[in-house]
Amino acid sequence: QVQLVESGGGLVQAGGSLRLSCAASIRTFSTYDMGWFRQAPGKEREFVARITWSGGSEFYSDSVKGRFTISRDNAKNTVYLQMNSLKPEDTAVYYCAARRAGTTVFGSWGQGTQVTVSS
């Protein structure tokens, strides 16, 4: 059973930075693609970023491209989301997700961590 635990959320002023972490209890972590999603109040959950199982490819939504960076440490079973130049519209609950490499659906999710950006 896959368990994902996010951490690192908090309150930050606009223009600031945060780094989110997601610790995964996956025995074969290096065979999973990992992703970050977010959900703002009153809005649907949206894709933020994903990274392939090897870390060789990264993908970002247009709204965060150039400001956020996803990375992973397969030795630590952890994926990160470095968020720079934060904006109030980045305020949301951020979720970590996992899917087996070669599949299309993220089937395992963490509980989420709140990120609040004040103006």
JOLIN-V348479 format. One record per residue. N is the residue number from 1. OMEGA is omega in whole degrees, -180 to 180 (* if undefined). D_LAST is the distance of its C-alpha to the last C-alpha in Angstrom with 1 decimal. Layout:
n: (N N)
omega: (OMEGA OMEGA)
d_last: (D_LAST D_LAST)
//
This chain:
n: (1 2 3 4 5 6 7 8 9 10 11 12 13 14 15 16 17 18 19 20 21 22 23 24 25 26 27 28 29 30 31 32 33 34 35 36 37 38 39 40 41 42 43 44 45 46 47 48 49 50 51 52 53 54 55 56 57 58 59 60 61 62 63 64 65 66 67 68 69 70 71 72 73 74 75 76 77 78 79 80 81 82 83 84 85 86 87 88 89 90 91 92 93 94 95 96 97 98 99 100 101 102 103 104 105 106 107 108 109 110 111 112 113 114 115 116 117 118 119)
omega: (-179 173 -179 -179 179 175 175 178 179 -180 -179 177 177 -177 -179 -176 172 172 176 176 176 178 -175 175 180 -177 -179 -175 -176 176 -179 164 -179 -179 172 177 177 178 177 -179 177 -179 177 176 -178 178 176 -177 172 -179 -178 -173 -177 -173 -175 -179 178 180 -176 170 -179 -176 -178 -177 -179 180 -178 176 175 177 180 175 -176 178 -179 -178 -174 173 -175 170 176 -177 179 178 -175 -180 177 180 173 179 -177 166 -178 -178 172 -179 -178 172 177 178 180 176 -174 -175 173 -174 -179 -174 172 -176 177 176 -175 172 179 -179 -179 -179 *)
d_last: (40.0 36.6 34.0 30.4 28.1 24.5 22.6 19.7 16.8 14.3 10.9 9.1 6.2 5.3 8.9 10.5 13.5 15.3 18.9 20.3 24.0 26.5 30.0 32.7 36.1 37.9 41.2 41.1 37.4 38.3 39.6 36.4 33.6 30.2 27.0 23.4 22.2 19.2 18.9 16.0 16.9 19.5 19.9 22.6 22.5 22.0 23.3 21.1 23.8 27.3 29.9 33.6 35.9 36.9 33.5 35.0 32.8 29.1 27.4 23.9 22.2 21.3 17.6 17.5 20.5 20.2 17.1 18.6 22.1 24.4 27.3 30.1 32.6 35.7 37.4 34.7 34.2 30.5 27.9 24.5 21.3 19.6 16.0 14.7 12.0 9.8 7.6 6.0 9.6 11.1 10.6 14.4 17.5 19.0 22.8 25.4 28.6 32.0 34.9 38.3 38.6 40.4 39.0 36.4 34.9 32.5 34.4 33.0 29.5 27.7 26.2 22.5 19.7 16.3 13.2 9.9 6.6 3.8 0.0)
//
